[in-house]
Each structure stands twice: as structure tokens, then as C-alpha cells.
Amino acid sequence: MTSIQSMMTADHGVMGDILRQRAAEAPDRPAVVMETGEAVTYAQFDALADRVAAALQRDGVGQGEAVAVCALSSIPYAALFLGALRAGVAVAPLAPSSTPQAIAGMVADCGARLAFLDAGAAEAQAAAPLAVRQIALDGSGFAEAFEAWLAPEGAVPAAVTIGPEAPFNIIYSSGTTGAPKGIVQSHGMRWKHVFRGDAVGYGSDVVTLLSTPLYSNTTLVCFFPTLAGGGTVVLMTKFDAGRYLELAQRHRMTHTMLVPVQYRRLMDRPDFGDFDLSPTQLKFCTSAPFPAELKAQVLARWPGGLVEYFGMTEGGGTCILMAHEHPDKLHTVGRPAPGHDIRLIDEDGVEVGPGVIGEIVGRSAGMMTGYHGQPGKTAEATWISPEGLGFIRTGDVGRFDEDGFLTLMDRKKDMIISGGFNIYPSDIEAQIVQHPDVVEAAVVGVLSDAWGESPVAFVALKSPAAGRIDADGLRAWVNARLGKTQRLVDLKLVESLPRSHIGKVLKRELRDAWTASA
């Protein structure tokens, strides 16, 4: 097993160079495998990346510029990403689930002159046609095919020098709290994510199964370390719990990244124990709150360790919970990663002490360059410490315990202020899910003439529970267990909670729906 650290220094590494070295040392090893069985070896993948880089240079796309890609995960998508990086071109991966207008806005914002789409994205984009040259990543007939666009076989791009400050990718925020912002991640920032992969075993014997999309930072924090370590990435275009388990068993998966709702769906399958998952070494989770009871289920029923990351696409500070090493801390998101400075501040921007609730801010070697073209938004997201250092404001609220583990309370914007009291929705949600018929719950604050804001809950029940309890009965049960200021003014039963593509509950949609109905 070859380590990442044996290839590059801790200070800086370039993914295009690492891919070339991996191809030289193990040309026939599978690099990327699709769930359909389509695969490329490291030699083939390296050659594809060269053809992409050469084609971009031929078309005059210069270093520091960006290309946009809006498609489902595929081998051409992965090759485009690595090839663009090799040419010093940043990649703006866009979510096909975004509105056509939002996608058009993001393509314009990143300044891309080329947009790579698949048929599904192109069909949706007809409502807001892109004013740039389009390439059909999947070869469908709406535009020039990716294969035809590529430089000829055997093409080699001109060498470029890529420094740590050069833009690696521009990842747009989900837009769940407003218009998407382009988060510029540098090569130096992404390299820090890759380099820490050695600590969790990304070597040449790794097989990483990824069911989250390539346009999500959640996926990329495992995708790039796997390739840097010389392992194999298995990609799914869409998550299905049964299919995921089949692929994990077939490919003898060692590593994976899943969001909490995916862990829930896997644990809920009656046949989960029928699959051989014994090769699993590590499972990762990030992007959304991970309930302690669900972590406990995963630890008890699934071989290998469980690692939770808490951080932001913008970077700053990261907390890591090695859940298998700290089973008594499953209610937390762990401790700050080595070299990461995480602090808590109050409403006035003053740092608070141990045990006191505050907004989480973080600083590390891995921080975004800023929001693309939005210096004002970048400044808003920055907290300057008394020493004059810049920290990223997470917008999350939490507190450290006596052992230095961070308990996450809520998003700052989701905190409810009722009658002058701070109410944390997570406290109420934790009480609701104690009911034996409840699957999950989300609490939001709605406007109240009497109190300023009041809490409302949206609850999904277990399917056999339908008819056993109604909304009024469940609200009475919950309110009997809450403090006076926490009591729900309304409770709505829903089939499921609305989520983003990486599993975050879209509380704004719930709040808007309640307001519209009221």
C-alpha cells in the first residue's frame, strides 16, 4: 500500500501530477468504476485527463479561468474534472436539481465559456438557455459530443505551473438561505483535504463507494484522496439503498461517504444483515446533523470505524468524531482536527468560555479564497480575532464540553426567539423523536404577534403508525415533555421532510409552507 505522504509534501501537491504518477506505477489498476460496470484504469484515466487539458488549451481556456459542468456522475465527468485541473483551469460543478435560472446565473457568475451538460441537464436548461458553448458530456445529440470535443488520442497538454493559491474549484452553496454563492477553493485548500487522507487509510488497496454526486463537496472530500492514494472509486449516479448494498458487497468496499438520511435508509432495510460488508474499514459522514441513536446503530451493525466530519465547504475549522473510539460522545461532532482553531463567539463577536453556547468560527490551513466576485459576502462570513486572524463564521451554534468535544445545537438562523427566550429547535426535535411512532422531525420558528416567534413542528411517522396517532395527540404528548417557552403552537404530519441533494432539511420550505397555509 502506497501512502499519499510518500508522493507529496504536506505543504502542496497537485492532483494532475499525482494522477500521472499513479498511472506510471500501476497503469492497469482500476481508477474509476461505474455501477454499470464501465471502468477506466489509471493509464486510461490519465490519458483522458491529458486529452481534456489539451482540448481546453486548444480552445483558449486559460489558467485561472473556469469551466462549468452540470450532470450526473460519470467517467467523462471525472476525467473533465482532473483534466481541467491539469490545465490550471478551475471547475464549477453545478447541481442539476437547481432551477434553470439559477444554473444560468451560476454559469455567468463563474465566467465559464464552456459548459458541459448531460441530456437530463440540457433538457431542464431549455427554460433558461445558456449563453455559452455547450458540450454533451454523455454524447447525446443536443450539442457537440464530449468525445468529439476531446483532443486526439495521445495528445499531451503544455505543462503549467500551479501554485497553492490557484483556484481549484468553485462550489456554489445550495441556496437554501438565498442566492447561491460561489465558494472558491484553492489548490492549497483542496490539498489539505487530500493530505489528511493518510490518517484514515487512503492507500492503493482502498475501494471507495460514493453515492453522493460529484458536484457536492461531500463527495469530493473522499473522491480526491482515494485517487491520490491510488485506490479505486466506485460511482453511483443515484442512491438506492438496495443497490448500494449490492455494490458494496460485489466490490468489497473498504471506504464510503454517506449523509445521515442515507445511513437511515440503510439501517431501516430488513435485509441489511444479509450483505457481507466485512471488508469495510471506514465509513464517513458529513453535511447534515447525524443523530446519536443512528450513529449507535451503524456502529453496532456495520463493521469498521465511523468518522463524522463537521465543517463547511468554505473551510475554516473542522471537527472530527472518531465514533468507534468515543462511543460515549455520539451526541457531539467531535474535537477540532489537528491544526484547526475553533472558537465560539457571542452576538457581539466576543469569544465565550467553556460550556457557554456561541456561534462556531474556525481557522485552519484549509480556507476558501472567498466568495467569487462577492467581497462583501466574504467579509460578512469572516470573524477577526483579537490577534487579528481571520476565521470563517459557520452560522452554527454549539458549545464545548469539559473534554473539548463540540455539541452542535442549531443553525444560528434557525434559533427561535420567543418572548425574549432563545429556543433551540434541536432540543425540541430530540424530544419529538423519542416517540416510538416518529421517524424524524424538523422544528421551525414562525411569526407570532404575542411572542415574536413560536415553534412549529413537521413530523414524519413510521408507516405502521399511520392512524395510531394524530397531529393533535402527538403535539400534546410532546408539549407535556417540554418547557413552557418551548411548547409547539402547531404540529404537521408529513410523509417526509424536504431535503437538499446532500440530505439537509430545507427548513425554509417548511416555514414558507406553514406561513402560506396559515
DRENMARMI-887155 format. One record per residue (C-alpha): residue in one letter; z, x, y. Coordinates in Angstrom, 2 decimals. Layout:
<pts>
<"a"; <Z; X; Y>>
...
</pts>
This chain:
<pts>
<"m"; <0.00; 0.00; 0.00>>
<"t"; <-1.14; 1.43; 3.33>>
<"s"; <1.05; 0.74; 6.33>>
<"i"; <-0.07; -0.25; 9.80>>
<"q"; <2.03; 2.52; 11.35>>
<"s"; <0.18; 5.15; 9.32>>
<"m"; <-3.02; 4.10; 11.12>>
<"m"; <-1.98; 3.93; 14.76>>
<"t"; <0.89; 4.87; 17.06>>
<"a"; <3.44; 2.40; 18.31>>
<"d"; <2.02; 2.69; 21.82>>
<"h"; <-1.52; 1.50; 21.37>>
<"g"; <-4.07; 0.55; 18.75>>
<"v"; <-7.47; -1.13; 18.93>>
<"m"; <-8.31; -3.80; 16.37>>
<"g"; <-12.00; -2.84; 16.25>>
<"d"; <-11.11; 0.73; 15.35>>
<"i"; <-8.60; -0.35; 12.73>>
<"l"; <-11.14; -2.65; 11.08>>
<"r"; <-13.62; 0.23; 10.83>>
<"q"; <-11.00; 2.46; 9.22>>
<"r"; <-10.03; -0.23; 6.71>>
<"a"; <-13.69; -0.71; 5.81>>
<"a"; <-14.05; 3.03; 5.23>>
<"e"; <-11.04; 3.27; 2.94>>
<"a"; <-11.58; 0.06; 0.93>>
<"p"; <-15.10; -1.28; 1.57>>
<"d"; <-15.08; -3.72; -1.36>>
<"r"; <-11.67; -5.28; -0.71>>
<"p"; <-11.90; -8.94; 0.38>>
<"a"; <-11.14; -9.23; 4.10>>
<"v"; <-11.61; -12.93; 4.84>>
<"v"; <-11.90; -15.68; 2.24>>
<"m"; <-12.59; -19.35; 2.99>>
<"e"; <-11.01; -22.17; 0.99>>
<"t"; <-14.52; -22.94; -0.32>>
<"g"; <-14.70; -19.50; -1.94>>
<"e"; <-17.05; -17.95; 0.63>>
<"a"; <-15.83; -14.42; 1.31>>
<"v"; <-16.63; -11.13; 3.03>>
<"t"; <-15.47; -7.67; 2.07>>
<"y"; <-14.15; -5.22; 4.64>>
<"a"; <-17.52; -3.43; 4.69>>
<"q"; <-19.39; -6.68; 5.27>>
<"f"; <-16.91; -7.85; 7.88>>
<"d"; <-17.10; -4.54; 9.74>>
<"a"; <-20.91; -4.70; 9.74>>
<"l"; <-20.80; -8.29; 11.09>>
<"a"; <-18.46; -7.22; 13.87>>
<"d"; <-20.90; -4.44; 14.78>>
<"r"; <-23.77; -6.92; 14.98>>
<"v"; <-21.71; -9.21; 17.24>>
<"a"; <-20.72; -6.36; 19.54>>
<"a"; <-24.30; -5.09; 19.74>>
<"a"; <-25.64; -8.58; 20.49>>
<"l"; <-23.12; -9.05; 23.31>>
<"q"; <-24.11; -5.70; 24.80>>
<"r"; <-27.80; -6.62; 24.45>>
<"d"; <-27.14; -9.85; 26.38>>
<"g"; <-25.37; -8.01; 29.17>>
<"v"; <-21.84; -9.31; 28.47>>
<"g"; <-19.75; -6.52; 29.89>>
<"q"; <-16.29; -5.16; 29.23>>
<"g"; <-13.58; -7.38; 30.67>>
<"e"; <-15.78; -10.48; 30.57>>
<"a"; <-15.05; -13.33; 28.20>>
<"v"; <-16.88; -15.44; 25.63>>
<"a"; <-15.73; -18.93; 24.70>>
<"v"; <-15.53; -20.28; 21.17>>
<"c"; <-14.78; -23.88; 20.20>>
<"a"; <-14.97; -24.50; 16.47>>
<"l"; <-13.07; -24.82; 13.22>>
<"s"; <-12.04; -21.65; 11.40>>
<"s"; <-14.85; -19.84; 9.59>>
<"i"; <-16.04; -16.35; 8.71>>
<"p"; <-18.52; -16.31; 11.63>>
<"y"; <-15.64; -17.31; 13.94>>
<"a"; <-13.51; -14.42; 12.67>>
<"a"; <-16.44; -11.98; 12.96>>
<"l"; <-17.19; -13.16; 16.51>>
<"f"; <-13.56; -12.52; 17.48>>
<"l"; <-13.45; -8.99; 16.07>>
<"g"; <-16.95; -8.13; 17.29>>
<"a"; <-16.22; -9.23; 20.83>>
<"l"; <-13.06; -7.14; 20.85>>
<"r"; <-15.04; -4.14; 19.64>>
<"a"; <-17.35; -4.52; 22.66>>
<"g"; <-14.38; -4.78; 25.02>>
<"v"; <-15.09; -8.49; 25.58>>
<"a"; <-12.19; -10.95; 25.69>>
<"v"; <-12.25; -14.10; 23.58>>
<"a"; <-11.28; -17.54; 24.87>>
<"p"; <-10.61; -19.65; 21.75>>
<"l"; <-10.62; -23.35; 22.67>>
<"a"; <-9.22; -26.30; 20.72>>
<"p"; <-11.94; -28.77; 19.65>>
<"s"; <-9.30; -31.51; 19.94>>
<"s"; <-9.27; -31.06; 23.72>>
<"t"; <-11.21; -33.56; 25.78>>
<"p"; <-14.84; -32.63; 26.55>>
<"q"; <-13.94; -32.44; 30.23>>
<"a"; <-11.04; -30.08; 29.52>>
<"i"; <-13.25; -27.83; 27.38>>
<"a"; <-15.90; -27.69; 30.11>>
<"g"; <-13.18; -26.80; 32.59>>
<"m"; <-11.80; -24.01; 30.39>>
<"v"; <-15.27; -22.52; 29.79>>
<"a"; <-15.81; -22.46; 33.55>>
<"d"; <-12.33; -21.07; 34.21>>
<"c"; <-12.70; -18.08; 31.88>>
<"g"; <-16.14; -17.28; 33.33>>
<"a"; <-17.89; -17.23; 29.95>>
<"r"; <-21.67; -17.03; 29.97>>
<"l"; <-21.85; -17.68; 26.23>>
<"a"; <-20.14; -20.49; 24.32>>
<"f"; <-20.02; -20.53; 20.52>>
<"l"; <-19.60; -24.01; 19.00>>
<"d"; <-19.94; -25.70; 15.63>>
<"a"; <-21.60; -29.07; 15.09>>
<"g"; <-18.42; -31.09; 15.48>>
<"a"; <-17.51; -29.48; 18.79>>
<"a"; <-21.08; -29.75; 20.08>>
<"e"; <-21.25; -33.46; 19.28>>
<"a"; <-17.98; -34.14; 21.10>>
<"q"; <-19.08; -31.98; 24.03>>
<"a"; <-22.09; -34.21; 24.68>>
<"a"; <-19.83; -36.21; 27.01>>
<"a"; <-19.45; -33.16; 29.28>>
<"p"; <-22.35; -30.75; 28.64>>
<"l"; <-21.60; -27.08; 29.13>>
<"a"; <-23.49; -25.26; 31.87>>
<"v"; <-23.74; -22.04; 29.83>>
<"r"; <-25.83; -20.75; 26.95>>
<"q"; <-24.65; -22.14; 23.62>>
<"i"; <-24.78; -20.60; 20.15>>
<"a"; <-24.41; -22.69; 16.97>>
<"l"; <-21.68; -20.80; 15.10>>
<"d"; <-22.32; -22.81; 11.91>>
<"g"; <-26.13; -22.62; 12.15>>
<"s"; <-26.53; -26.32; 12.89>>
<"g"; <-29.56; -27.29; 14.93>>
<"f"; <-28.07; -28.18; 18.31>>
<"a"; <-28.63; -24.65; 19.64>>
<"e"; <-29.70; -21.15; 18.66>>
<"a"; <-28.14; -20.26; 15.30>>
<"f"; <-25.44; -17.58; 15.16>>
<"e"; <-27.37; -15.64; 12.50>>
<"a"; <-30.49; -15.58; 14.69>>
<"w"; <-28.44; -14.54; 17.74>>
<"l"; <-26.83; -11.58; 15.95>>
<"a"; <-28.23; -8.11; 16.43>>
<"p"; <-30.30; -6.93; 13.42>>
<"e"; <-28.58; -5.72; 10.27>>
<"g"; <-27.43; -2.15; 10.63>>
<"a"; <-27.07; -2.42; 14.41>>
<"v"; <-24.34; -0.25; 15.91>>
<"p"; <-22.89; -1.03; 19.36>>
<"a"; <-22.41; 1.54; 22.06>>
<"a"; <-18.90; 2.97; 21.96>>
<"v"; <-16.47; 1.67; 24.58>>
<"t"; <-13.04; 2.84; 25.68>>
<"i"; <-10.44; 0.08; 25.60>>
<"g"; <-7.12; 0.61; 27.32>>
<"p"; <-3.89; -1.30; 26.68>>
<"e"; <-4.32; -3.36; 29.88>>
<"a"; <-7.79; -4.61; 28.95>>
<"p"; <-7.93; -8.38; 28.23>>
<"f"; <-7.85; -9.16; 24.51>>
<"n"; <-7.99; -12.95; 24.63>>
<"i"; <-7.41; -15.87; 26.96>>
<"i"; <-5.46; -18.59; 25.20>>
<"y"; <-5.23; -21.87; 27.01>>
<"s"; <-1.96; -23.76; 27.00>>
<"s"; <-2.07; -27.08; 25.19>>
<"g"; <-1.99; -29.03; 28.41>>
<"t"; <0.86; -31.23; 27.15>>
<"t"; <2.57; -30.83; 30.53>>
<"g"; <-0.51; -30.80; 32.74>>
<"a"; <-3.85; -28.99; 33.06>>
<"p"; <-4.29; -26.12; 30.56>>
<"k"; <-3.60; -22.64; 31.93>>
<"g"; <-5.43; -19.57; 30.68>>
<"i"; <-2.87; -17.11; 29.29>>
<"v"; <-4.36; -13.61; 29.45>>
<"q"; <-3.08; -11.42; 26.62>>
<"s"; <-3.92; -7.73; 26.83>>
<"h"; <-4.83; -5.37; 24.01>>
<"g"; <-1.43; -3.75; 24.54>>
<"m"; <0.41; -7.06; 24.15>>
<"r"; <-1.51; -8.05; 21.02>>
<"w"; <-0.99; -4.60; 19.55>>
<"k"; <2.77; -5.05; 19.82>>
<"h"; <2.42; -8.19; 17.69>>
<"v"; <0.34; -6.27; 15.17>>
<"f"; <2.55; -3.19; 15.04>>
<"r"; <5.70; -5.16; 14.27>>
<"g"; <3.89; -6.37; 11.15>>
<"d"; <5.02; -3.25; 9.32>>
<"a"; <8.60; -4.50; 9.48>>
<"v"; <7.68; -7.60; 7.47>>
<"g"; <5.40; -6.02; 4.92>>
<"y"; <1.79; -6.42; 6.05>>
<"g"; <0.08; -3.94; 3.76>>
<"s"; <-3.09; -3.71; 1.70>>
<"d"; <-1.60; -5.80; -1.12>>
<"v"; <-0.96; -8.81; 1.15>>
<"v"; <-2.73; -12.15; 0.79>>
<"t"; <-2.07; -14.37; 3.80>>
<"l"; <-2.92; -18.08; 3.60>>
<"l"; <-3.50; -19.65; 7.02>>
<"s"; <-4.00; -23.38; 7.51>>
<"t"; <-3.45; -23.46; 11.27>>
<"p"; <-6.57; -22.88; 13.41>>
<"l"; <-7.89; -19.59; 14.75>>
<"y"; <-7.73; -20.92; 18.30>>
<"s"; <-3.94; -21.02; 18.07>>
<"n"; <-1.69; -18.09; 18.86>>
<"t"; <0.46; -19.31; 15.94>>
<"t"; <-2.35; -18.26; 13.59>>
<"l"; <-3.29; -15.05; 15.34>>
<"v"; <0.21; -13.54; 15.06>>
<"c"; <-0.40; -13.37; 11.28>>
<"f"; <-4.20; -13.07; 11.20>>
<"f"; <-4.46; -9.75; 13.02>>
<"p"; <-1.51; -8.00; 11.32>>
<"t"; <-2.96; -8.92; 7.91>>
<"l"; <-6.30; -7.31; 8.76>>
<"a"; <-4.63; -4.33; 10.42>>
<"g"; <-2.68; -3.75; 7.22>>
<"g"; <-5.82; -4.00; 5.08>>
<"g"; <-4.82; -7.26; 3.39>>
<"t"; <-6.78; -10.42; 2.69>>
<"v"; <-6.80; -13.54; 4.87>>
<"v"; <-7.50; -16.91; 3.23>>
<"l"; <-8.53; -19.54; 5.79>>
<"m"; <-8.36; -23.32; 5.57>>
<"t"; <-10.37; -25.42; 8.03>>
<"k"; <-7.82; -28.24; 7.92>>
<"f"; <-4.34; -28.52; 6.46>>
<"d"; <-3.84; -30.67; 3.39>>
<"a"; <-0.57; -30.17; 1.51>>
<"g"; <-2.04; -30.53; -1.97>>
<"r"; <-5.00; -28.30; -1.24>>
<"y"; <-2.71; -25.73; 0.38>>
<"l"; <-0.58; -25.50; -2.76>>
<"e"; <-3.66; -25.14; -4.97>>
<"l"; <-4.96; -22.27; -2.82>>
<"a"; <-1.56; -20.58; -2.65>>
<"q"; <-1.37; -20.57; -6.45>>
<"r"; <-5.00; -19.55; -7.01>>
<"h"; <-4.98; -16.62; -4.58>>
<"r"; <-1.43; -15.54; -5.40>>
<"m"; <-0.43; -15.86; -1.76>>
<"t"; <2.19; -13.38; -0.53>>
<"h"; <2.45; -14.36; 3.16>>
<"t"; <1.84; -17.53; 5.16>>
<"m"; <2.40; -19.13; 8.56>>
<"l"; <3.20; -22.83; 8.80>>
<"v"; <4.55; -25.09; 11.53>>
<"p"; <7.56; -27.32; 10.80>>
<"v"; <5.61; -30.54; 10.20>>
<"q"; <3.60; -28.71; 7.51>>
<"y"; <6.77; -27.49; 5.81>>
<"r"; <8.00; -31.09; 5.87>>
<"r"; <4.85; -32.40; 4.20>>
<"l"; <5.03; -29.73; 1.51>>
<"m"; <8.70; -30.37; 0.78>>
<"d"; <8.01; -34.12; 0.55>>
<"r"; <5.45; -33.70; -2.25>>
<"p"; <6.87; -34.72; -5.64>>
<"d"; <4.68; -32.10; -7.34>>
<"f"; <5.74; -29.18; -5.13>>
<"g"; <7.66; -27.58; -8.00>>
<"d"; <4.62; -27.73; -10.29>>
<"f"; <2.87; -24.89; -8.46>>
<"d"; <3.51; -21.21; -9.11>>
<"l"; <4.50; -19.75; -5.75>>
<"s"; <6.43; -16.83; -7.20>>
<"p"; <4.22; -14.15; -5.54>>
<"t"; <5.37; -15.36; -2.10>>
<"q"; <7.12; -12.59; -0.19>>
<"l"; <7.49; -14.10; 3.27>>
<"k"; <6.89; -17.44; 4.97>>
<"f"; <6.76; -17.65; 8.76>>
<"c"; <7.29; -20.50; 11.19>>
<"t"; <6.91; -20.90; 14.94>>
<"s"; <5.63; -23.23; 17.68>>
<"a"; <7.99; -26.20; 17.28>>
<"p"; <11.67; -26.97; 16.53>>
<"f"; <12.48; -26.25; 12.88>>
<"p"; <15.37; -28.46; 11.67>>
<"a"; <18.16; -26.64; 9.86>>
<"e"; <18.10; -29.01; 6.89>>
<"l"; <14.37; -28.36; 6.44>>
<"k"; <14.91; -24.60; 6.54>>
<"a"; <17.57; -25.03; 3.87>>
<"q"; <15.16; -26.97; 1.66>>
<"v"; <12.49; -24.29; 2.00>>
<"l"; <14.96; -21.53; 1.15>>
<"a"; <16.24; -23.40; -1.88>>
<"r"; <12.89; -24.41; -3.35>>
<"w"; <10.35; -21.76; -2.36>>
<"p"; <10.54; -18.10; -3.48>>
<"g"; <10.53; -15.33; -0.90>>
<"g"; <12.03; -14.98; 2.53>>
<"l"; <11.73; -17.31; 5.51>>
<"v"; <11.24; -15.94; 9.04>>
<"e"; <11.29; -18.07; 12.20>>
<"y"; <9.86; -16.75; 15.46>>
<"f"; <10.90; -18.22; 18.78>>
<"g"; <8.78; -17.15; 21.72>>
<"m"; <5.87; -18.12; 23.93>>
<"t"; <2.15; -17.42; 23.95>>
<"e"; <2.86; -15.92; 27.38>>
<"g"; <5.06; -13.35; 25.69>>
<"g"; <8.28; -12.05; 27.16>>
<"g"; <11.18; -12.21; 24.74>>
<"t"; <11.07; -13.19; 21.07>>
<"c"; <13.95; -14.22; 18.86>>
<"i"; <13.67; -13.75; 15.11>>
<"l"; <15.70; -15.57; 12.48>>
<"m"; <15.60; -13.99; 9.03>>
<"a"; <16.76; -17.25; 7.50>>
<"h"; <17.15; -15.83; 3.99>>
<"e"; <19.56; -13.22; 5.33>>
<"h"; <21.56; -15.61; 7.54>>
<"p"; <21.87; -18.96; 5.74>>
<"d"; <24.84; -19.83; 7.97>>
<"k"; <22.66; -19.59; 11.11>>
<"l"; <19.90; -22.03; 10.23>>
<"h"; <20.73; -24.14; 13.31>>
<"t"; <19.69; -21.18; 15.50>>
<"v"; <16.40; -19.39; 16.24>>
<"g"; <17.93; -16.01; 15.53>>
<"r"; <18.64; -12.95; 17.65>>
<"p"; <16.41; -11.10; 20.12>>
<"a"; <13.86; -8.87; 18.45>>
<"p"; <14.42; -5.11; 18.83>>
<"g"; <13.50; -4.01; 22.33>>
<"h"; <13.44; -7.59; 23.65>>
<"d"; <15.72; -8.55; 26.54>>
<"i"; <16.55; -12.25; 26.50>>
<"r"; <18.88; -13.81; 29.06>>
<"l"; <19.96; -17.27; 30.22>>
<"i"; <19.87; -18.43; 33.83>>
<"d"; <21.14; -21.48; 35.67>>
<"e"; <19.29; -23.82; 38.05>>
<"d"; <19.72; -21.31; 40.87>>
<"g"; <18.30; -18.43; 38.85>>
<"v"; <21.70; -16.81; 38.32>>
<"e"; <22.41; -15.32; 34.91>>
<"v"; <25.07; -17.19; 32.91>>
<"g"; <27.59; -15.80; 30.46>>
<"p"; <28.04; -16.14; 26.66>>
<"g"; <28.46; -19.69; 25.42>>
<"v"; <27.03; -21.21; 28.61>>
<"i"; <23.84; -23.26; 28.47>>
<"g"; <20.93; -21.96; 30.53>>
<"e"; <17.18; -21.58; 30.73>>
<"i"; <15.85; -18.87; 28.43>>
<"v"; <13.99; -15.98; 30.06>>
<"g"; <12.63; -12.93; 28.28>>
<"r"; <11.14; -9.50; 28.78>>
<"s"; <9.54; -7.06; 26.35>>
<"a"; <6.61; -4.72; 25.95>>
<"g"; <4.51; -7.74; 24.91>>
<"m"; <3.95; -9.89; 28.01>>
<"m"; <0.90; -11.71; 29.33>>
<"t"; <-1.09; -10.19; 32.16>>
<"g"; <-0.79; -13.57; 33.88>>
<"y"; <-2.42; -16.98; 34.05>>
<"h"; <-6.16; -16.49; 34.55>>
<"g"; <-7.04; -17.00; 38.20>>
<"q"; <-3.69; -18.61; 38.99>>
<"p"; <-1.36; -16.09; 40.63>>
<"g"; <0.82; -18.90; 41.97>>
<"k"; <1.42; -20.29; 38.48>>
<"t"; <2.11; -16.76; 37.23>>
<"a"; <4.75; -16.31; 39.92>>
<"e"; <6.34; -19.66; 39.01>>
<"a"; <6.63; -18.50; 35.39>>
<"t"; <8.37; -15.27; 36.39>>
<"w"; <12.08; -14.63; 36.98>>
<"i"; <13.03; -11.41; 38.74>>
<"s"; <16.31; -9.95; 37.51>>
<"p"; <18.90; -8.32; 39.82>>
<"e"; <17.46; -4.97; 38.67>>
<"g"; <14.03; -6.04; 39.91>>
<"l"; <12.48; -6.56; 36.47>>
<"g"; <10.08; -9.40; 35.71>>
<"f"; <10.99; -11.88; 32.93>>
<"i"; <8.91; -14.77; 31.56>>
<"r"; <10.58; -18.18; 32.07>>
<"t"; <10.28; -20.16; 28.84>>
<"g"; <11.23; -23.58; 30.18>>
<"d"; <13.53; -23.89; 27.16>>
<"v"; <17.27; -24.38; 27.37>>
<"g"; <19.73; -22.75; 24.98>>
<"r"; <22.94; -20.80; 24.52>>
<"f"; <24.04; -17.71; 22.61>>
<"d"; <26.88; -17.88; 20.11>>
<"e"; <29.52; -15.21; 19.63>>
<"d"; <27.27; -13.35; 17.15>>
<"g"; <24.32; -13.19; 19.54>>
<"f"; <22.27; -15.91; 17.83>>
<"l"; <20.40; -18.27; 20.12>>
<"t"; <20.72; -22.03; 19.68>>
<"l"; <17.78; -23.87; 21.19>>
<"m"; <18.74; -27.07; 22.97>>
<"d"; <15.60; -28.56; 24.54>>
<"r"; <12.69; -28.01; 26.82>>
<"k"; <14.09; -27.88; 30.35>>
<"k"; <11.65; -30.61; 31.42>>
<"d"; <12.87; -32.85; 28.57>>
<"m"; <16.53; -32.73; 29.60>>
<"i"; <17.68; -36.16; 30.76>>
<"i"; <19.93; -36.51; 33.81>>
<"s"; <21.72; -39.85; 33.59>>
<"g"; <24.38; -40.78; 36.11>>
<"g"; <24.72; -37.11; 37.03>>
<"f"; <25.28; -36.01; 33.40>>
<"n"; <22.94; -33.65; 31.54>>
<"i"; <21.81; -35.21; 28.26>>
<"y"; <20.03; -33.07; 25.68>>
<"p"; <17.56; -35.10; 23.58>>
<"s"; <18.03; -32.72; 20.64>>
<"d"; <21.68; -33.81; 20.35>>
<"i"; <20.64; -37.46; 20.04>>
<"e"; <17.74; -36.65; 17.71>>
<"a"; <20.10; -34.74; 15.43>>
<"q"; <22.29; -37.83; 15.17>>
<"i"; <19.37; -40.20; 14.50>>
<"v"; <18.02; -38.16; 11.58>>
<"q"; <21.40; -38.42; 9.88>>
<"h"; <20.48; -41.99; 8.97>>
<"p"; <19.24; -41.99; 5.36>>
<"d"; <16.13; -44.04; 6.18>>
<"v"; <14.88; -41.80; 9.02>>
<"v"; <12.19; -39.12; 8.66>>
<"e"; <12.04; -37.87; 12.23>>
<"a"; <12.86; -38.88; 15.78>>
<"a"; <12.00; -37.99; 19.35>>
<"v"; <14.05; -38.93; 22.42>>
<"v"; <12.67; -39.07; 25.95>>
<"g"; <14.10; -39.95; 29.34>>
<"v"; <12.72; -42.97; 31.19>>
<"l"; <13.36; -44.04; 34.77>>
<"s"; <16.43; -46.20; 35.33>>
<"d"; <17.44; -47.97; 38.55>>
<"a"; <21.11; -47.78; 37.58>>
<"w"; <21.37; -44.25; 36.16>>
<"g"; <18.30; -42.33; 37.33>>
<"e"; <17.18; -41.75; 33.75>>
<"s"; <18.11; -43.26; 30.40>>
<"p"; <17.32; -42.16; 26.84>>
<"v"; <14.78; -43.96; 24.64>>
<"a"; <14.13; -43.03; 21.00>>
<"f"; <10.97; -43.16; 18.91>>
<"v"; <11.71; -43.09; 15.19>>
<"a"; <9.60; -42.78; 12.03>>
<"l"; <11.17; -44.21; 8.88>>
<"k"; <10.74; -43.20; 5.26>>
<"s"; <8.16; -45.52; 3.74>>
<"p"; <10.52; -47.28; 1.27>>
<"a"; <12.82; -48.03; 4.21>>
<"a"; <10.38; -50.50; 5.77>>
<"g"; <12.16; -53.82; 6.01>>
<"r"; <15.59; -52.38; 5.20>>
<"i"; <16.49; -51.70; 8.80>>
<"d"; <15.03; -52.83; 12.11>>
<"a"; <14.96; -51.15; 15.51>>
<"d"; <17.95; -53.05; 16.88>>
<"g"; <20.03; -52.31; 13.83>>
<"l"; <19.20; -48.62; 13.90>>
<"r"; <19.92; -48.40; 17.66>>
<"a"; <23.34; -49.99; 17.12>>
<"w"; <24.05; -47.54; 14.27>>
<"v"; <23.08; -44.56; 16.44>>
<"n"; <24.86; -45.70; 19.60>>
<"a"; <28.10; -46.14; 17.68>>
<"r"; <27.97; -42.40; 16.98>>
<"l"; <27.01; -41.20; 20.48>>
<"g"; <28.96; -40.57; 23.64>>
<"k"; <28.80; -43.24; 26.31>>
<"t"; <26.32; -41.37; 28.50>>
<"q"; <24.05; -40.60; 25.53>>
<"r"; <23.55; -44.16; 24.30>>
<"l"; <19.99; -45.34; 23.83>>
<"v"; <18.66; -48.12; 26.02>>
<"d"; <15.77; -48.70; 23.61>>
<"l"; <14.54; -47.60; 20.19>>
<"k"; <10.98; -47.98; 18.96>>
<"l"; <9.90; -47.67; 15.35>>
<"v"; <6.59; -45.81; 14.92>>
<"e"; <4.52; -44.78; 11.92>>
<"s"; <4.51; -41.16; 13.06>>
<"l"; <5.13; -39.08; 16.17>>
<"p"; <2.11; -37.86; 18.17>>
<"r"; <1.65; -34.12; 17.83>>
<"s"; <-0.50; -31.30; 19.17>>
<"h"; <-2.70; -29.26; 16.84>>
<"i"; <0.23; -26.92; 16.15>>
<"g"; <2.75; -29.65; 15.48>>
<"k"; <4.55; -30.01; 18.82>>
<"v"; <5.67; -33.56; 19.52>>
<"l"; <3.84; -34.90; 22.57>>
<"k"; <6.79; -36.41; 24.38>>
<"r"; <4.75; -37.13; 27.48>>
<"e"; <2.60; -39.54; 25.43>>
<"l"; <5.70; -41.31; 24.16>>
<"r"; <7.17; -41.58; 27.65>>
<"d"; <3.88; -42.90; 29.07>>
<"a"; <3.52; -45.43; 26.25>>
<"w"; <7.03; -46.78; 26.81>>
<"t"; <6.51; -46.99; 30.57>>
<"a"; <3.22; -48.85; 30.09>>
<"s"; <4.76; -51.34; 27.69>>
<"a"; <7.81; -51.86; 29.93>>
</pts>
